[in-house]
């Protein structure tokens, strides 16, 4: 890992320095032994990198040869100092690319593509709709009742209207109405002996105070 | 025409150690590092970055030259350097300057302090 890091640090040096001493720096690193020594060489390479770029401005004016042994070669970091025309060209190219990306995003926003989705059709098995033989057919309606400030949702409750009629001579009107407010009734209106299992309804607590 | 050596003086410690190392024989970079460490008895360690930065400056000023040939059985990545005649003259002048400094220092330290 240190070797790769050091190689990267050497590659990041100015081209003239790298071409002149890069291979020999790597050779020295390969000859070093011990982790501590390699860490020291890596730190020295980083300091050298900063020194070359910050304190050696003469390297910025240098342009390396475009040919090696008569053969053209291409490097990414070959030209250290970019001239004005290259900077202007790069700025123009960057602006064009950014403009294209923004235009594409805006077009996609204003021209959405809708994909038709089929509504799922759920057909319950026939066994669900059949009533076991001998079982009384009853409609289970959830109901809300209040108990000491709490609102209790009751399942498997008998019909509120019928329960109210059976346990109370003065049934509340609209207890089986559609709206939530109209279906909330006090628990005292529901006879507990008619409440089926499964409803966590407790009897009203009797509180006694010791005086 | 002999070049004036005074503009190069005084030398920095790194430059002085590098020129001293190359005064004996031609060396590659790693050998220079080891020689500098040996000269200073381990008190002065020269990293490759500092070494080659100084070598670059010394070669640009003509104090050190790079050798084109190298031993056949050596690492091909190594480069050998030698002291140029100008570099030898600069090193000689620097040693003479340091001798003057040492002599003056010894005289002042050996002399009895005057009472006010």
Interface residues (C-beta under 8 A of the other chain):
Chain A: X17 X20 X21 X23 X24 X25 X26 X27 X28 X29 X31 X40 X41 X44 X45 X47 X48 X49 X51 X52 X56
Chain B: X28 X29 X30 X33 X47 X48 X49 X50 X52 X53 X55 X56 X75 X77 X78 X79
